[in-house]
Amino acid sequence: MESFPWSISIPVMVIILSMLFRKTLVSKIRQVRVLKKGDKSLSILFDAETNVQALPESGSGIVNDEKIISTFSTIDWFEKDEIRSHIETVRNNLFKNGIVTEKQIENLVTSEKIRTDLATLYIKYLDRPVEQPFDPVGFSLYGPLLLKYKNRAEVLRQITISLIFSDEFKAKQKEKKIALGPILGEVSVDYFLVKCTDCDEIVECEYLGYDPAIPYFRYKCKSCGKTGTYKMGSNWKNLPVEI
């Protein structure tokens, strides 16, 4: 009896082994997920035991855009027009994280725990309004991770990091600083620094004496050129009256 040549038997063996260990291979492939936000990337690594999202059941159809829109719109503050305008991004976020069937979409959207956890993070770090805490794109990006993995604390930590690196977080932190005034005091180790709230650079400060009974100073930012004067308040003691 002639044996099969290696050129045929090896590919056949590979195919058979792949079919036998399909679930194990898929589990290993899904251990690594990468989230991208702007020019930042965030890797989430999990052990196989923490991945609890089942593969689509046999015969399950791939969800279409209209089903995504209709299911997402059951969230009170999501408008169909808003979802439709971002449907390509929403669909891609869902599909790359394994949310591809109608049942999976419904499980994601109807989870009160997922919605509450995301709302808490968005309100705390991005100052989103309580009545509209997150948007369809953000929900499609982060929601699947909370649905898929048991290690919820780690997922929430990684989502928090992603939000802090976002352009929205940086812009809102800058707005908060500017709202406090053109300059802001900051303690760094054992130094008290005065920074420009527009460009976050340390400004030059010149003590000008008293005006008339309170010490004051002039500041100038070398980066943006902003300048002005400020009184130093009555808590400053033993400063020279004449300079």
SVG drawing of the C-alpha trace seen along z (x, -y; Angstrom):
<svg xmlns="http://www.w3.org/2000/svg" viewBox="-36 -103 51 105">
<polyline fill="none" stroke="black" stroke-width="0.4" points="0.0,0.0 1.4,-3.3 1.7,-6.1 0.5,-9.6 3.4,-12.0 4.3,-14.5 3.1,-17.3 -0.5,-16.0 -0.5,-14.4 0.9,-17.4 -1.8,-19.9 -4.4,-17.3 -3.1,-16.8 -3.0,-20.6 -6.7,-20.9 -7.8,-18.0 -6.0,-19.4 -7.3,-22.9 -10.9,-21.5 -10.3,-19.5 -8.8,-22.5 -10.8,-25.3 -12.1,-26.6 -8.7,-26.6 -7.1,-28.5 -9.9,-31.1 -9.6,-31.6 -5.9,-32.2 -6.3,-34.6 -8.9,-36.6 -6.6,-37.1 -5.3,-40.3 -7.5,-43.3 -6.2,-46.7 -8.3,-49.9 -7.3,-53.0 -8.2,-56.5 -6.7,-59.3 -3.0,-58.6 -2.9,-56.6 -3.2,-52.8 -4.2,-50.7 -3.6,-47.0 -5.8,-44.8 -4.4,-41.4 -6.5,-38.7 -6.1,-35.1 -8.2,-32.6 -10.3,-31.9 -11.6,-35.5 -13.0,-35.4 -16.7,-34.5 -18.1,-35.7 -19.4,-32.7 -18.8,-32.4 -21.9,-33.0 -24.3,-30.0 -24.4,-27.9 -26.9,-29.4 -26.8,-32.8 -27.0,-35.6 -24.7,-38.6 -26.5,-41.7 -27.2,-44.5 -27.0,-48.2 -30.7,-48.7 -30.8,-46.2 -27.9,-48.0 -29.6,-51.3 -33.0,-50.1 -31.4,-48.2 -29.1,-51.1 -32.0,-53.5 -33.7,-51.7 -31.1,-53.6 -33.1,-56.6 -30.7,-59.4 -29.5,-57.8 -31.1,-59.3 -31.5,-57.3 -30.0,-60.0 -27.0,-60.2 -26.4,-56.5 -27.0,-56.4 -24.4,-59.2 -21.8,-57.1 -23.0,-53.6 -19.8,-52.6 -17.6,-53.3 -20.2,-51.7 -20.4,-48.6 -16.7,-48.3 -16.2,-48.7 -18.8,-45.9 -17.5,-43.5 -13.8,-43.8 -14.8,-42.8 -16.9,-39.8 -20.4,-41.4 -21.9,-40.3 -25.3,-38.7 -28.7,-40.2 -28.6,-38.3 -25.2,-39.6 -26.2,-43.2 -29.3,-42.8 -27.3,-41.4 -25.0,-44.3 -27.7,-47.0 -29.9,-45.6 -27.2,-45.2 -27.9,-47.8 -24.5,-47.0 -22.6,-47.9 -24.5,-51.1 -24.1,-52.1 -20.3,-51.4 -19.7,-53.3 -21.9,-56.2 -20.0,-56.5 -16.6,-56.7 -17.8,-59.2 -19.4,-61.5 -16.3,-61.3 -13.5,-61.8 -15.2,-63.6 -17.8,-65.7 -20.5,-64.3 -24.1,-65.3 -25.9,-62.7 -28.8,-62.6 -26.5,-61.8 -23.4,-60.2 -22.0,-58.4 -22.5,-58.3 -23.1,-55.5 -19.5,-55.4 -18.1,-55.2 -20.7,-52.5 -19.8,-50.4 -16.1,-50.7 -16.1,-50.0 -19.3,-48.1 -18.3,-44.9 -15.2,-44.6 -17.4,-44.7 -19.7,-42.1 -16.9,-39.8 -14.5,-39.6 -14.9,-38.4 -12.1,-40.6 -14.3,-43.7 -12.0,-45.7 -9.2,-45.4 -11.4,-46.3 -12.7,-49.4 -9.1,-50.4 -8.1,-50.1 -11.1,-52.1 -10.3,-54.8 -6.8,-55.0 -8.1,-55.3 -10.5,-58.2 -7.7,-60.0 -5.6,-59.9 -8.4,-61.1 -8.4,-64.6 -11.7,-65.3 -10.3,-64.8 -7.3,-67.0 -9.5,-69.8 -11.8,-69.8 -8.9,-69.9 -7.5,-72.9 -11.0,-74.6 -11.1,-74.1 -7.7,-75.7 -8.5,-78.7 -11.8,-79.2 -9.8,-79.7 -7.8,-82.6 -4.9,-83.3 -2.3,-81.8 -2.4,-79.0 -0.2,-78.0 1.1,-74.5 3.2,-72.6 5.9,-70.3 7.9,-68.4 9.1,-71.4 8.6,-74.1 5.6,-76.4 5.3,-77.1 3.1,-79.6 1.9,-78.4 0.1,-79.8 -3.3,-78.2 -3.3,-78.6 -0.1,-76.8 0.8,-75.1 4.2,-76.7 5.9,-78.2 5.7,-82.0 8.3,-84.5 7.2,-86.5 8.5,-89.8 7.8,-91.2 6.7,-94.9 6.3,-95.9 3.0,-97.0 -0.1,-98.4 -0.7,-100.2 -0.8,-97.9 -0.8,-94.5 2.2,-93.0 1.8,-92.4 3.7,-91.0 3.9,-91.0 3.9,-87.7 4.9,-87.0 4.6,-83.8 7.6,-83.4 5.7,-80.9 2.5,-82.8 3.5,-86.3 0.6,-86.7 1.3,-89.2 -0.5,-90.9 -0.3,-91.8 -1.8,-90.1 -2.1,-91.0 -0.6,-88.4 -3.2,-88.5 -2.8,-89.2 -1.3,-85.7 2.2,-86.8 4.3,-88.0 7.7,-89.8 8.1,-90.9 10.1,-94.1 7.9,-97.2 10.5,-98.9 12.4,-97.3"/>
</svg>
